[in-house]
Amino acid sequence: MRRLQRKYIYANLEKLDNLVFAYGIDQSDFVHGIKRLPANLVSLVGVDDNEHAVNAHTGLNVINDENEIRRYMLQSHSLPVKWLDYDEVGDLDFLTATEIAELLYLGHMDRPIRSPFNYKLRNRYVFLEQRNGGIKLYFYYISAFSHILSAAIVRHTLAAYRGRRMFMRSLSVPRVPEAILKQLVALMPDGLFIYFDQSMVRQRQLLVPVHTETTGNEIEVFDPARGGENRRTHNVATLKFNLNSGTWALQVHDETAFEPHL
């Protein structure tokens, strides 16, 4: 599927469901950010049967090799990618007809009938790519998302650097420190924006505005397809990357935005 290359990151966290809505994050960030790739994947949409095996019990395409999983996640696809992981190769064979129907519903409707996590499959992730380029990610342990966010920030930072012709030398960008990631994740319930398209370089530092949504009392997830590119946001911090020392910093402008939510 051809994706619009967004020059910003958006992430919204629904704590009760361990669900993240995101734009500007893709499967490559999952690969480079997650500590360990899943051992097995089951596709929730059609996959080329000539490339991937079919589980006879469910009729769904599966990938059971780590190298193949990595290749699948890093390559481009003509249709939205939707999958969940599972623990052992034979776990799918224990699903009931109702549970198989729930997987099909999840792939078709992008939301679970009950929980996105199945005790028979022992899955930790559900990845649902949307037609507008966004993704929905369910995490059994929501802390895993911070590493994916770090990978996305590194990728966007490199793209912002390479987009400036004044810089000719190569750049090595380390992972974002845990302390900064914790601060950024704290903003996600309000809708976190990291605007690389508004970044600038001052005194050999890449300065990236960090915003949150300002929607009053409304709870509405950002969607650029509904004219959301002009959504009202509030500048709460600046993410800084020092091009000389290769160090990260976060300058906070609004302390109240980082206060714990009730």
VEXDREN-2710 file (C-alpha; in Angstrom, 1 decimal):
% VEXDREN-2710
k/r/px/py/pz
1/MET/0.0/0.0/0.0
2/ARG/1.4/3.4/-0.9
3/ARG/1.7/5.5/2.2
4/LEU/1.7/9.2/2.6
5/GLN/5.1/10.0/4.0
6/ARG/4.1/12.1/7.0
7/LYS/6.7/14.3/8.5
8/TYR/5.3/14.2/12.0
9/ILE/4.5/11.6/14.6
10/TYR/1.1/11.4/16.2
11/ALA/0.3/8.9/19.0
12/ASN/-2.8/8.7/21.2
13/LEU/-3.1/6.2/24.0
14/GLU/-6.3/4.6/25.3
15/LYS/-5.2/3.3/28.7
16/LEU/-8.1/1.1/29.4
17/ASP/-7.6/-1.0/26.2
18/ASN/-3.8/-0.7/26.0
19/LEU/-4.5/0.7/22.5
20/VAL/-2.3/3.2/20.6
21/PHE/-3.6/5.1/17.5
22/ALA/-0.6/6.4/15.6
23/TYR/0.5/8.2/12.4
24/GLY/4.1/8.6/11.2
25/ILE/4.9/5.2/12.7
26/ASP/5.2/2.0/10.7
27/GLN/6.2/-1.7/10.8
28/SER/9.9/-0.8/10.4
29/ASP/9.7/1.1/13.6
30/PHE/8.2/-2.0/15.2
31/VAL/11.1/-4.1/13.9
32/HIS/13.8/-1.7/15.0
33/GLY/12.2/-0.8/18.3
34/ILE/10.8/-4.0/19.8
35/LYS/13.3/-6.0/21.9
36/ARG/12.4/-9.3/20.4
37/LEU/10.4/-10.1/17.3
38/PRO/7.4/-12.3/17.6
39/ALA/8.0/-16.0/16.9
40/ASN/4.8/-16.5/14.9
41/LEU/2.4/-14.2/13.1
42/VAL/-1.1/-14.9/11.8
43/SER/-2.4/-12.5/9.1
44/LEU/-5.9/-11.1/9.6
45/VAL/-6.2/-10.2/5.9
46/GLY/-5.4/-11.9/2.7
47/VAL/-1.7/-12.7/2.1
48/ASP/-0.1/-14.2/-1.0
49/ASP/-0.5/-17.9/-0.6
50/ASN/2.5/-18.5/-2.8
51/GLU/4.7/-16.9/-0.2
52/HIS/3.2/-17.8/3.1
53/ALA/1.8/-20.9/4.6
54/VAL/-1.9/-21.4/5.4
55/ASN/-3.0/-22.8/8.7
56/ALA/-5.4/-25.6/7.8
57/HIS/-7.6/-25.2/10.9
58/THR/-8.3/-21.5/10.6
59/GLY/-7.7/-20.9/6.9
60/LEU/-5.5/-17.9/7.7
61/ASN/-2.0/-17.2/6.5
62/VAL/0.8/-17.6/9.0
63/ILE/4.6/-16.9/9.2
64/ASN/6.6/-19.1/11.5
65/ASP/10.2/-18.0/10.8
66/GLU/11.9/-15.0/12.4
67/ASN/13.8/-14.0/9.2
68/GLU/10.6/-14.2/7.2
69/ILE/8.7/-12.2/9.8
70/ARG/11.4/-9.5/9.6
71/ARG/11.2/-9.4/5.8
72/TYR/7.4/-9.3/5.9
73/MET/7.4/-6.3/8.2
74/LEU/10.0/-4.4/6.3
75/GLN/8.7/-4.8/2.8
76/SER/5.9/-2.8/1.2
77/HIS/2.4/-4.2/0.8
78/SER/-0.5/-3.4/-1.6
79/LEU/-3.1/-3.8/1.1
80/PRO/-3.2/-2.7/4.8
81/VAL/-1.2/-5.1/7.0
82/LYS/-3.1/-6.6/9.9
83/TRP/-1.7/-9.3/12.1
84/LEU/-1.3/-10.6/15.6
85/ASP/1.4/-12.8/17.1
86/TYR/1.0/-16.1/18.8
87/ASP/3.3/-18.2/21.0
88/GLU/3.6/-21.8/19.7
89/VAL/3.1/-23.0/16.1
90/GLY/0.3/-25.3/17.0
91/ASP/-1.7/-22.8/19.1
92/LEU/-4.1/-21.9/16.3
93/ASP/-5.3/-25.5/16.1
94/PHE/-7.0/-25.1/19.5
95/LEU/-9.2/-22.2/18.5
96/THR/-12.9/-22.8/18.4
97/ALA/-15.1/-21.7/15.5
98/THR/-16.2/-18.7/17.6
99/GLU/-12.7/-17.7/18.3
100/ILE/-11.7/-17.9/14.6
101/ALA/-14.8/-15.8/13.8
102/GLU/-13.5/-13.2/16.3
103/LEU/-10.1/-13.1/14.6
104/LEU/-11.9/-12.5/11.2
105/TYR/-14.0/-9.7/12.8
106/LEU/-10.9/-8.1/14.3
107/GLY/-9.3/-8.0/10.8
108/HIS/-12.4/-6.7/9.1
109/MET/-13.6/-4.2/11.7
110/ASP/-10.3/-3.2/13.2
111/ARG/-11.7/-3.7/16.7
112/PRO/-12.2/-6.8/18.9
113/ILE/-15.5/-8.3/19.9
114/ARG/-14.0/-9.0/23.3
115/SER/-10.4/-8.7/24.2
116/PRO/-7.7/-8.5/21.5
117/PHE/-5.6/-10.9/23.5
118/ASN/-6.4/-14.6/23.4
119/TYR/-5.2/-16.9/26.3
120/LYS/-4.8/-19.8/23.9
121/LEU/-2.6/-17.8/21.5
122/ARG/-0.8/-15.8/24.3
123/ASN/-0.3/-12.9/21.9
124/ARG/1.3/-9.7/23.0
125/TYR/0.5/-7.5/20.0
126/VAL/-2.2/-6.7/17.5
127/PHE/-1.1/-4.6/14.5
128/LEU/-3.9/-3.0/12.4
129/GLU/-2.9/-0.8/9.5
130/GLN/-5.5/1.7/8.3
131/ARG/-6.2/2.8/4.8
132/ASN/-5.3/6.4/5.6
133/GLY/-1.8/5.3/6.7
134/GLY/-2.5/5.3/10.4
135/ILE/-2.1/2.2/12.6
136/LYS/-3.9/0.8/15.6
137/LEU/-1.6/-1.1/18.0
138/TYR/-2.8/-3.2/21.0
139/PHE/-0.1/-4.1/23.5
140/TYR/-0.3/-6.6/26.3
141/TYR/2.4/-4.6/27.9
142/ILE/2.0/-1.0/26.9
143/SER/5.6/-0.2/28.0
144/ALA/6.8/-1.9/24.8
145/PHE/5.5/1.1/22.8
146/SER/8.1/3.5/24.1
147/HIS/10.8/1.6/22.2
148/ILE/8.8/1.7/19.0
149/LEU/8.3/5.5/19.5
150/SER/12.1/5.8/19.9
151/ALA/12.7/4.0/16.6
152/ALA/10.2/6.3/14.9
153/ILE/11.8/9.4/16.3
154/VAL/15.3/8.3/15.2
155/ARG/14.0/7.6/11.6
156/HIS/12.3/11.0/11.4
157/THR/15.3/12.7/12.8
158/LEU/17.6/11.2/10.1
159/ALA/15.1/12.1/7.4
160/ALA/14.9/15.7/8.7
161/TYR/18.7/15.9/8.7
162/ARG/19.1/14.4/5.2
163/GLY/16.5/16.8/3.9
164/ARG/18.8/19.8/4.7
165/ARG/21.3/20.1/1.9
166/MET/23.7/22.1/4.1
167/PHE/24.6/18.9/5.9
168/MET/26.8/16.6/3.9
169/ARG/28.3/14.2/6.5
170/SER/26.6/11.1/7.7
171/LEU/24.8/11.2/11.0
172/SER/24.5/8.6/13.7
173/VAL/21.4/9.0/15.9
174/PRO/21.2/7.0/19.1
175/ARG/18.0/5.8/20.8
176/VAL/16.0/8.4/22.7
177/PRO/16.8/8.1/26.5
178/GLU/14.2/6.3/28.6
179/ALA/13.6/9.4/30.8
180/ILE/12.6/11.5/27.7
181/LEU/10.5/8.6/26.3
182/LYS/8.6/8.5/29.6
183/GLN/7.8/12.2/29.4
184/LEU/6.6/11.9/25.8
185/VAL/4.4/8.8/26.6
186/ALA/2.9/10.8/29.4
187/LEU/1.5/13.2/26.8
188/MET/-0.2/10.5/24.7
189/PRO/-3.6/10.4/26.5
190/ASP/-4.0/14.0/25.3
191/GLY/-2.8/13.2/21.7
192/LEU/1.0/13.6/21.2
193/PHE/2.3/15.4/18.1
194/ILE/6.0/15.6/17.3
195/TYR/6.3/18.0/14.3
196/PHE/9.4/17.2/12.3
197/ASP/8.0/19.3/9.4
198/GLN/8.3/22.3/11.7
199/SER/11.8/21.4/12.9
200/MET/14.7/23.9/12.6
201/VAL/18.5/23.9/13.3
202/ARG/19.9/26.4/15.7
203/GLN/23.5/26.3/17.0
204/ARG/24.0/22.7/15.7
205/GLN/20.8/21.5/17.4
206/LEU/17.8/20.1/15.7
207/LEU/14.8/21.5/17.4
208/VAL/11.5/19.7/17.0
209/PRO/8.2/21.1/18.4
210/VAL/6.2/18.8/20.7
211/HIS/2.5/19.5/20.9
212/THR/-0.7/18.1/22.4
213/GLU/-4.2/18.4/21.1
214/THR/-6.5/21.1/22.4
215/THR/-10.0/19.7/22.0
216/GLY/-11.6/20.9/25.2
217/ASN/-13.7/18.2/26.8
218/GLU/-14.1/16.2/23.6
219/ILE/-12.5/12.8/23.3
220/GLU/-11.7/12.4/19.6
221/VAL/-8.8/10.7/18.0
222/PHE/-7.0/12.7/15.4
223/ASP/-7.7/11.7/11.8
224/PRO/-6.0/13.6/8.9
225/ALA/-8.5/12.2/6.5
226/ARG/-11.1/14.5/8.1
227/GLY/-9.2/17.7/7.7
228/GLY/-7.2/17.1/10.8
229/GLU/-4.0/18.5/9.5
230/ASN/-5.2/21.9/10.8
231/ARG/-6.2/20.5/14.2
232/ARG/-5.6/22.9/17.1
233/THR/-2.6/21.9/19.1
234/HIS/-0.6/23.4/22.0
235/ASN/3.2/23.6/22.1
236/VAL/4.2/22.0/25.4
237/ALA/7.9/21.2/24.7
238/THR/10.8/21.1/22.3
239/LEU/12.7/17.9/21.5
240/LYS/16.4/18.7/20.9
241/PHE/19.1/16.6/19.2
242/ASN/22.6/17.9/19.4
243/LEU/24.2/17.3/16.0
244/ASN/27.8/17.5/17.5
245/SER/27.5/15.4/20.6
246/GLY/24.7/13.1/19.5
247/THR/22.7/13.7/22.7
248/TRP/19.0/14.2/23.3
249/ALA/17.2/16.7/25.5
250/LEU/13.6/17.8/26.1
251/GLN/12.9/21.4/26.9
252/VAL/9.5/21.6/28.7
253/HIS/7.4/24.8/28.1
254/ASP/4.2/23.7/29.9
255/GLU/4.8/21.7/33.1
256/THR/1.0/21.1/33.6
257/ALA/0.8/19.0/30.3
258/PHE/3.1/16.4/31.9
259/GLU/1.2/16.1/35.1
260/PRO/-0.3/12.6/35.7
261/HIS/-3.9/12.1/34.5
262/LEU/-6.6/11.2/36.9
END
